[in-house]
């Protein structure tokens, strides 16, 4: 779900994950899909919220991981470059 700076609803989407390898991979897919949605609605700044500490730590470390989420995290890092850094 995307909200503006005041917390007002902007957009939402849902995606079917056929097979969840693990929690980190599922959360990583959700973050990637959120970035795609943010890009579609023209967002230029964003804050990502997640309840998966593992995923957030991997992203903070620059996306380096040997898990099944590695290619998804690589895509997230590429997608993130389209947004303005705070």
MOPAC internal coordinates of N, CA, C and O (Angstrom, degrees):
PM7 1SCF
backbone

  N    0.0000 0     0.00 0     0.00 0    0    0    0
  C    1.4419 1     0.00 0     0.00 0    1    0    0
  C    1.5256 1   108.10 1     0.00 0    2    1    0
  O    1.2310 1   121.13 1   -38.21 1    3    2    1
  N    1.2872 1   115.45 1   141.79 1    3    2    1
  C    1.4628 1   120.92 1   178.18 1    5    3    2
  C    1.5193 1   108.30 1  -114.29 1    6    5    3
  O    1.2310 1   121.65 1   -47.88 1    7    6    5
  N    1.3244 1   114.44 1   132.12 1    7    6    5
  C    1.4604 1   121.49 1   176.37 1    9    7    6
  C    1.5261 1   108.24 1  -124.91 1   10    9    7
  O    1.2310 1   120.81 1   -25.21 1   11   10    9
  N    1.3209 1   116.06 1   154.79 1   11   10    9
  C    1.4601 1   119.34 1   177.95 1   13   11   10
  C    1.5266 1   110.12 1   -83.59 1   14   13   11
  O    1.2310 1   120.66 1     4.61 1   15   14   13
  N    1.3319 1   116.35 1  -175.39 1   15   14   13
  C    1.4621 1   120.99 1  -176.26 1   17   15   14
  C    1.5241 1   113.69 1   -64.12 1   18   17   15
  O    1.2310 1   119.84 1   162.82 1   19   18   17
  N    1.3267 1   117.92 1   -17.18 1   19   18   17
  C    1.4646 1   122.28 1   177.35 1   21   19   18
  C    1.5235 1   112.31 1   -97.31 1   22   21   19
  O    1.2310 1   120.41 1   179.09 1   23   22   21
  N    1.3320 1   116.83 1    -0.91 1   23   22   21
  C    1.4595 1   120.75 1   179.85 1   25   23   22
  C    1.5098 1   114.25 1    90.02 1   26   25   23
  O    1.2310 1   119.97 1  -173.27 1   27   26   25
  N    1.3291 1   117.65 1     6.73 1   27   26   25
  C    1.4590 1   121.58 1   179.36 1   29   27   26
  C    1.5329 1   110.60 1   -78.56 1   30   29   27
  O    1.2310 1   121.02 1   -36.56 1   31   30   29
  N    1.3078 1   115.66 1   143.44 1   31   30   29
  C    1.4527 1   122.08 1   179.79 1   33   31   30
  C    1.5223 1   111.23 1   -61.30 1   34   33   31
  O    1.2310 1   120.61 1   -44.64 1   35   34   33
  N    1.3493 1   116.45 1   135.36 1   35   34   33
  C    1.4586 1   122.16 1   176.04 1   37   35   34
  C    1.5243 1   109.70 1  -116.89 1   38   37   35
  O    1.2310 1   119.98 1   127.59 1   39   38   37
  N    1.3251 1   117.64 1   -52.41 1   39   38   37
  C    1.4660 1   120.89 1  -177.25 1   41   39   38
  C    1.5287 1   109.73 1  -162.15 1   42   41   39
  O    1.2310 1   121.48 1   -18.39 1   43   42   41
  N    1.3309 1   114.78 1   161.61 1   43   42   41
  C    1.4668 1   120.98 1   176.45 1   45   43   42
  C    1.5209 1   108.17 1  -151.63 1   46   45   43
  O    1.2310 1   121.31 1   -20.28 1   47   46   45
  N    1.3097 1   115.10 1   159.72 1   47   46   45
  C    1.4623 1   120.10 1   175.44 1   49   47   46
  C    1.5127 1   108.60 1  -151.22 1   50   49   47
  O    1.2310 1   121.51 1   -11.14 1   51   50   49
  N    1.3041 1   114.71 1   168.86 1   51   50   49
  C    1.4610 1   119.23 1   173.58 1   53   51   50
  C    1.5176 1   108.28 1  -139.70 1   54   53   51
  O    1.2310 1   121.07 1   -30.38 1   55   54   53
  N    1.3138 1   115.55 1   149.62 1   55   54   53
  C    1.4513 1   121.81 1  -179.21 1   57   55   54
  C    1.5149 1   109.19 1  -137.84 1   58   57   55
  O    1.2310 1   120.96 1   -34.87 1   59   58   57
  N    1.3118 1   115.77 1   145.13 1   59   58   57
  C    1.4483 1   122.44 1   178.22 1   61   59   58
  C    1.5279 1   109.38 1   -90.43 1   62   61   59
  O    1.2310 1   120.63 1   -54.50 1   63   62   61
  N    1.3136 1   116.40 1   125.50 1   63   62   61
  C    1.4611 1   121.40 1   174.88 1   65   63   62
  C    1.5208 1   106.11 1  -104.46 1   66   65   63
  O    1.2310 1   121.03 1   -69.18 1   67   66   65
  N    1.3270 1   115.63 1   110.82 1   67   66   65
  C    1.4607 1   120.04 1  -174.11 1   69   67   66
  C    1.5168 1   112.47 1   -63.61 1   70   69   67
  O    1.2310 1   120.21 1   138.17 1   71   70   69
  N    1.3107 1   117.20 1   -41.83 1   71   70   69
  C    1.4520 1   120.43 1  -179.14 1   73   71   70
  C    1.5202 1   109.33 1  -142.23 1   74   73   71
  O    1.2310 1   120.62 1   -57.82 1   75   74   73
  N    1.3202 1   116.43 1   122.18 1   75   74   73
  C    1.4649 1   121.11 1   179.65 1   77   75   74
  C    1.5249 1   108.87 1   -93.60 1   78   77   75
  O    1.2310 1   120.76 1   -72.77 1   79   78   77
  N    1.3338 1   116.15 1   107.23 1   79   78   77
  C    1.4585 1   120.79 1   179.82 1   81   79   78
  C    1.5185 1   111.20 1   -63.71 1   82   81   79
  O    1.2310 1   120.95 1   134.83 1   83   82   81
  N    1.3095 1   115.79 1   -45.17 1   83   82   81
  C    1.4599 1   122.03 1   178.25 1   85   83   82
  C    1.5270 1   107.93 1  -162.75 1   86   85   83
  O    1.2310 1   121.04 1    -6.67 1   87   86   85
  N    1.3273 1   115.61 1   173.33 1   87   86   85
  C    1.4587 1   120.26 1  -176.64 1   89   87   86
  C    1.5297 1   111.51 1   -62.74 1   90   89   87
  O    1.2310 1   120.42 1   136.14 1   91   90   89
  N    1.3283 1   116.80 1   -43.86 1   91   90   89
  C    1.4676 1   120.17 1  -177.48 1   93   91   90
  C    1.5242 1   111.15 1   -61.59 1   94   93   91
  O    1.2310 1   120.17 1   138.45 1   95   94   93
  N    1.3297 1   117.28 1   -41.55 1   95   94   93
  C    1.4671 1   120.13 1   179.88 1   97   95   94
  C    1.5220 1   110.68 1   -66.72 1   98   97   95
  O    1.2310 1   120.21 1   137.92 1   99   98   97
  N    1.3167 1   117.21 1   -42.08 1   99   98   97
  C    1.4709 1   120.54 1   178.56 1  101   99   98
  C    1.5229 1   110.90 1   -62.87 1  102  101   99
  O    1.2310 1   120.31 1   136.02 1  103  102  101
  N    1.3190 1   117.01 1   -43.98 1  103  102  101
  C    1.4679 1   120.51 1   179.37 1  105  103  102
  C    1.5249 1   110.65 1   -66.61 1  106  105  103
  O    1.2310 1   120.65 1   142.71 1  107  106  105
  N    1.3099 1   116.35 1   -37.29 1  107  106  105
  C    1.4592 1   120.65 1   178.45 1  109  107  106
  C    1.5229 1   110.81 1   -64.11 1  110  109  107
  O    1.2310 1   120.20 1   138.96 1  111  110  109
  N    1.3346 1   117.22 1   -41.04 1  111  110  109
  C    1.4628 1   120.72 1   175.61 1  113  111  110
  C    1.5228 1   110.81 1   -61.11 1  114  113  111
  O    1.2310 1   120.23 1   138.78 1  115  114  113
  N    1.3257 1   117.17 1   -41.22 1  115  114  113
  C    1.4668 1   121.06 1   179.64 1  117  115  114
  C    1.5255 1   111.08 1   -63.42 1  118  117  115
  O    1.2310 1   120.43 1   138.41 1  119  118  117
  N    1.3264 1   116.79 1   -41.59 1  119  118  117
  C    1.4664 1   120.31 1   178.54 1  121  119  118
  C    1.5245 1   110.14 1   -64.79 1  122  121  119
  O    1.2310 1   120.47 1   134.97 1  123  122  121
  N    1.3272 1   116.70 1   -45.03 1  123  122  121
  C    1.4727 1   119.84 1   179.22 1  125  123  122
  C    1.5293 1   110.62 1   -59.77 1  126  125  123
  O    1.2310 1   120.26 1   134.95 1  127  126  125
  N    1.3279 1   117.11 1   -45.05 1  127  126  125
  C    1.4617 1   120.17 1   179.44 1  129  127  126
  C    1.5227 1   111.23 1   -63.99 1  130  129  127
  O    1.2310 1   120.37 1   145.63 1  131  130  129
  N    1.3349 1   116.89 1   -34.37 1  131  130  129
  C    1.4616 1   120.75 1   175.25 1  133  131  130
  C    1.5217 1   112.18 1   -64.51 1  134  133  131
  O    1.2310 1   120.66 1   141.65 1  135  134  133
  N    1.3316 1   116.34 1   -38.35 1  135  134  133
  C    1.4635 1   119.86 1   176.71 1  137  135  134
  C    1.5249 1   111.28 1   -65.18 1  138  137  135
  O    1.2310 1   120.74 1   139.34 1  139  138  137
  N    1.3175 1   116.18 1   -40.66 1  139  138  137
  C    1.4711 1   119.50 1   176.49 1  141  139  138
  C    1.5235 1   110.23 1   -59.76 1  142  141  139
  O    1.2310 1   120.48 1   135.61 1  143  142  141
  N    1.3420 1   116.70 1   -44.39 1  143  142  141
  C    1.4602 1   120.96 1   179.91 1  145  143  142
  C    1.5295 1   110.40 1   -64.24 1  146  145  143
  O    1.2310 1   120.26 1   135.81 1  147  146  145
  N    1.3149 1   117.11 1   -44.19 1  147  146  145
  C    1.4727 1   120.44 1   179.09 1  149  147  146
  C    1.5241 1   110.80 1   -59.67 1  150  149  147
  O    1.2310 1   120.88 1   141.01 1  151  150  149
  N    1.3100 1   115.93 1   -38.99 1  151  150  149
  C    1.4601 1   120.61 1   177.91 1  153  151  150
  C    1.5297 1   110.49 1   -65.51 1  154  153  151
  O    1.2310 1   120.33 1   139.33 1  155  154  153
  N    1.3279 1   116.98 1   -40.67 1  155  154  153
  C    1.4668 1   121.13 1  -179.61 1  157  155  154
  C    1.5222 1   112.62 1   -64.41 1  158  157  155
  O    1.2310 1   120.14 1   144.54 1  159  158  157
  N    1.3317 1   117.33 1   -35.46 1  159  158  157
  C    1.4675 1   119.19 1  -178.58 1  161  159  158
  C    1.5253 1   112.10 1   -88.16 1  162  161  159
  O    1.2310 1   120.42 1  -179.59 1  163  162  161
  N    1.3415 1   116.80 1     0.41 1  163  162  161
  C    1.4529 1   120.81 1   175.43 1  165  163  162
  C    1.5153 1   115.09 1    83.67 1  166  165  163
  O    1.2310 1   119.75 1  -158.74 1  167  166  165
  N    1.3121 1   118.09 1    21.26 1  167  166  165
  C    1.4683 1   120.37 1   177.25 1  169  167  166
  C    1.5181 1   109.36 1   -65.74 1  170  169  167
  O    1.2310 1   120.88 1   -34.88 1  171  170  169
  N    1.3360 1   115.93 1   145.12 1  171  170  169
  C    1.4647 1   118.27 1   177.08 1  173  171  170
  C    1.5229 1   112.56 1  -119.43 1  174  173  171
  O    1.2310 1   119.94 1   164.65 1  175  174  173
  N    1.3090 1   117.73 1   -15.35 1  175  174  173
  C    1.4656 1   122.83 1   174.57 1  177  175  174
  C    1.5220 1   107.20 1  -133.16 1  178  177  175
  O    1.2310 1   120.83 1   -34.18 1  179  178  177
  N    1.3252 1   116.02 1   145.82 1  179  178  177
  C    1.4567 1   117.76 1   178.49 1  181  179  178
  C    1.5095 1   111.72 1  -155.27 1  182  181  179
  O    1.2310 1   121.72 1   -20.24 1  183  182  181
  N    1.3150 1   114.31 1   159.76 1  183  182  181
  C    1.4574 1   123.72 1   172.83 1  185  183  182
  C    1.5163 1   106.00 1  -122.57 1  186  185  183
  O    1.2310 1   120.79 1   -53.83 1  187  186  185
  N    1.3206 1   116.10 1   126.17 1  187  186  185
  C    1.4601 1   120.61 1   179.42 1  189  187  186
  C    1.5197 1   108.36 1   -94.09 1  190  189  187
  O    1.2310 1   120.66 1   -50.80 1  191  190  189
  N    1.3274 1   116.35 1   129.20 1  191  190  189
  C    1.4535 1   121.73 1   175.20 1  193  191  190
  C    1.5168 1   108.74 1  -114.50 1  194  193  191
  O    1.2310 1   120.94 1   -42.85 1  195  194  193
  N    1.3260 1   115.81 1   137.15 1  195  194  193
  C    1.4560 1   120.94 1  -179.25 1  197  195  194
  C    1.5199 1   109.15 1  -150.74 1  198  197  195
  O    1.2310 1   120.65 1   -29.63 1  199  198  197
  N    1.3167 1   116.36 1   150.37 1  199  198  197
  C    1.4528 1   119.92 1   174.50 1  201  199  198
  C    1.5288 1   111.59 1   -99.48 1  202  201  199
  O    1.2310 1   120.27 1  -168.65 1  203  202  201
  N    1.3269 1   117.09 1    11.35 1  203  202  201
  C    1.4604 1   121.77 1   178.20 1  205  203  202
  C    1.5252 1   109.21 1  -104.36 1  206  205  203
  O    1.2310 1   120.58 1   -82.40 1  207  206  205
  N    1.3252 1   116.50 1    97.60 1  207  206  205
  C    1.4577 1   121.30 1   179.95 1  209  207  206
  C    1.5193 1   110.96 1   -58.70 1  210  209  207
  O    1.2310 1   120.31 1   141.42 1  211  210  209
  N    1.3206 1   117.00 1   -38.58 1  211  210  209
  C    1.4650 1   120.97 1   179.77 1  213  211  210
  C    1.5265 1   111.06 1   -57.76 1  214  213  211
  O    1.2310 1   120.65 1   133.16 1  215  214  213
  N    1.3105 1   116.36 1   -46.84 1  215  214  213
  C    1.4649 1   120.90 1  -179.06 1  217  215  214
  C    1.5237 1   111.17 1   -65.00 1  218  217  215
  O    1.2310 1   120.05 1   135.48 1  219  218  217
  N    1.3154 1   117.51 1   -44.52 1  219  218  217
  C    1.4604 1   121.24 1  -179.88 1  221  219  218
  C    1.5272 1   110.67 1   -63.71 1  222  221  219
  O    1.2310 1   120.09 1   138.58 1  223  222  221
  N    1.3229 1   117.43 1   -41.42 1  223  222  221
  C    1.4658 1   120.24 1   178.84 1  225  223  222
  C    1.5294 1   111.01 1   -63.34 1  226  225  223
  O    1.2310 1   120.26 1   140.69 1  227  226  225
  N    1.3200 1   117.11 1   -39.31 1  227  226  225
  C    1.4722 1   121.24 1   177.75 1  229  227  226
  C    1.5287 1   109.95 1   -63.43 1  230  229  227
  O    1.2310 1   120.41 1   135.85 1  231  230  229
  N    1.3257 1   116.82 1   -44.15 1  231  230  229
  C    1.4650 1   120.32 1   179.09 1  233  231  230
  C    1.5254 1   111.25 1   -64.81 1  234  233  231
  O    1.2310 1   120.27 1   139.00 1  235  234  233
  N    1.3349 1   117.08 1   -41.00 1  235  234  233
  C    1.4635 1   120.69 1   178.79 1  237  235  234
  C    1.5290 1   111.31 1   -63.61 1  238  237  235
  O    1.2310 1   120.65 1   148.50 1  239  238  237
  N    1.3281 1   116.36 1   -31.50 1  239  238  237
  C    1.4693 1   121.46 1  -178.84 1  241  239  238
  C    1.5274 1   111.74 1   -82.77 1  242  241  239
  O    1.2310 1   120.05 1  -171.35 1  243  242  241
  N    1.2977 1   117.52 1     8.65 1  243  242  241
  C    1.4532 1   120.78 1   177.74 1  245  243  242
  C    1.5085 1   114.34 1    91.48 1  246  245  243
  O    1.2310 1   120.23 1  -170.64 1  247  246  245
  N    1.3285 1   117.17 1     9.36 1  247  246  245
  C    1.4520 1   120.87 1   174.77 1  249  247  246
  C    1.5074 1   115.53 1    89.81 1  250  249  247
  O    1.2310 1   119.80 1  -169.75 1  251  250  249
  N    1.3212 1   117.99 1    10.25 1  251  250  249
  C    1.4626 1   120.35 1  -178.10 1  253  251  250
  C    1.5227 1   110.97 1   -83.99 1  254  253  251
  O    1.2310 1   120.95 1   -61.67 1  255  254  253
  N    1.3427 1   115.78 1   118.33 1  255  254  253
  C    1.4556 1   121.15 1   179.80 1  257  255  254
  C    1.5183 1   109.60 1  -157.12 1  258  257  255
  O    1.2310 1   121.12 1   -25.85 1  259  258  257
  N    1.3051 1   115.46 1   154.15 1  259  258  257
  C    1.4652 1   120.96 1   176.95 1  261  259  258
  C    1.5263 1   110.51 1  -107.30 1  262  261  259
  O    1.2310 1   120.28 1  -161.07 1  263  262  261
  N    1.3174 1   117.06 1    18.93 1  263  262  261
  C    1.4629 1   121.15 1  -179.07 1  265  263  262
  C    1.5233 1   111.02 1   -89.18 1  266  265  263
  O    1.2310 1   120.84 1    -3.94 1  267  266  265
  N    1.3156 1   116.00 1   176.06 1  267  266  265
  C    1.4666 1   120.57 1   177.82 1  269  267  266
  C    1.5263 1   111.74 1   -66.71 1  270  269  267
  O    1.2310 1   120.26 1   166.58 1  271  270  269
  N    1.3157 1   117.10 1   -13.42 1  271  270  269
  C    1.4669 1   121.43 1  -179.79 1  273  271  270
  C    1.5261 1   112.52 1   -82.22 1  274  273  271
  O    1.2310 1   119.25 1   174.20 1  275  274  273
  N    1.3200 1   119.03 1    -5.80 1  275  274  273
  C    1.4657 1   122.74 1  -173.48 1  277  275  274
  C    1.5317 1   113.73 1   -52.31 1  278  277  275
  O    1.2310 1   118.72 1   128.62 1  279  278  277
  N    1.3430 1   120.05 1   -51.38 1  279  278  277
  C    1.4735 1   118.11 1  -178.69 1  281  279  278
  C    1.5245 1   113.02 1   -66.82 1  282  281  279
  O    1.2310 1   120.22 1   150.55 1  283  282  281
  N    1.3216 1   117.18 1   -29.45 1  283  282  281
  C    1.4700 1   120.83 1   178.68 1  285  283  282
  C    1.5253 1   109.02 1   -71.19 1  286  285  283
  O    1.2310 1   120.71 1   138.13 1  287  286  285
  N    1.3231 1   116.25 1   -41.87 1  287  286  285
  C    1.4632 1   120.54 1   179.02 1  289  287  286
  C    1.5233 1   110.23 1   -64.89 1  290  289  287
  O    1.2310 1   120.22 1   142.30 1  291  290  289
  N    1.3108 1   117.18 1   -37.70 1  291  290  289
  C    1.4657 1   120.31 1   176.05 1  293  291  290
  C    1.5290 1   109.86 1   -59.68 1  294  293  291
  O    1.2310 1   120.34 1   137.13 1  295  294  293
  N    1.3313 1   116.96 1   -42.87 1  295  294  293
  C    1.4671 1   121.07 1   178.04 1  297  295  294
  C    1.5258 1   110.55 1   -64.51 1  298  297  295
  O    1.2310 1   119.95 1   140.47 1  299  298  297
  N    1.3352 1   117.70 1   -39.53 1  299  298  297
  C    1.4675 1   121.22 1   177.84 1  301  299  298
  C    1.5186 1   109.94 1   -60.60 1  302  301  299
  O    1.2310 1   120.24 1   135.20 1  303  302  301
  N    1.3156 1   117.16 1   -44.80 1  303  302  301
  C    1.4720 1   120.44 1  -179.70 1  305  303  302
  C    1.5154 1   111.22 1   -61.82 1  306  305  303
  O    1.2310 1   120.39 1   141.39 1  307  306  305
  N    1.3242 1   116.86 1   -38.61 1  307  306  305
  C    1.4659 1   120.41 1   177.19 1  309  307  306
  C    1.5234 1   110.69 1   -67.30 1  310  309  307
  O    1.2310 1   120.37 1   133.62 1  311  310  309
  N    1.3388 1   116.90 1   -46.38 1  311  310  309
  C    1.4662 1   121.39 1   179.79 1  313  311  310
  C    1.5321 1   111.47 1   -62.27 1  314  313  311
  O    1.2310 1   120.38 1   143.83 1  315  314  313
  N    1.3266 1   116.88 1   -36.17 1  315  314  313
  C    1.4630 1   121.39 1  -176.96 1  317  315  314
  C    1.5140 1   112.16 1   -64.46 1  318  317  315
  O    1.2310 1   120.04 1   156.02 1  319  318  317
  N    1.3162 1   117.53 1   -23.98 1  319  318  317
  C    1.4690 1   119.38 1  -179.78 1  321  319  318
  C    1.5256 1   112.65 1   -68.78 1  322  321  319
  O    1.2310 1   119.99 1   166.74 1  323  322  321
  N    1.3346 1   117.62 1   -13.26 1  323  322  321
  C    1.4695 1   120.22 1   179.17 1  325  323  322
  C    1.5226 1   112.46 1   -82.19 1  326  325  323
  O    1.2310 1   120.56 1   174.00 1  327  326  325
  N    1.3407 1   116.54 1    -6.00 1  327  326  325
  C    1.4580 1   120.83 1  -178.66 1  329  327  326
  C    1.5204 1   110.54 1  -107.11 1  330  329  327
  O    1.2310 1   120.22 1   -24.85 1  331  330  329
  N    1.3241 1   117.19 1   155.15 1  331  330  329
  C    1.4495 1   123.67 1  -179.72 1  333  331  330
  C    1.5261 1   109.61 1   -77.40 1  334  333  331
  O    1.2310 1   120.19 1   -46.28 1  335  334  333
  N    1.3085 1   117.25 1   133.72 1  335  334  333
  C    1.4586 1   121.47 1   177.28 1  337  335  334
  C    1.5189 1   110.03 1   -77.35 1  338  337  335
  O    1.2310 1   120.62 1   -36.68 1  339  338  337
  N    1.3239 1   116.42 1   143.32 1  339  338  337
  C    1.4666 1   121.49 1   177.30 1  341  339  338
  C    1.5032 1   110.04 1   -88.85 1  342  341  339
  O    1.2310 1   120.10 1   180.00 1  343  342  341

